Amino acid sequence: MQKQCLDDNCYNITKQLAKKLEFLFHVTRYVEDAHKCGDEQAEKTWQTIRADEEKHADMLRTLLISEVKNNKL
């Protein structure tokens, strides 16, 4: 039997980290758009969401590093 390149756990961590980073790439534009429209509530909401997603991405990055160090990846 051939060993998988990534087990389900490592795949999930990697996949979700990629999704978080892609979102963070785009969210700056959402903040700018809300600012241009003068929608302070939307701007603050996007900023809060961005801060949360940055924390989540950092958590996943830390977990991924741990998986690599423990030879699980």
Secondary structure by P-SEA (a helix, b strand, c coil): cccccccaaaaaaaaaaaaaaaaaacaaaaaaaaaaacaaaaaaaaaaaaaaaaaaaaaaaaaaaaaaaaccc
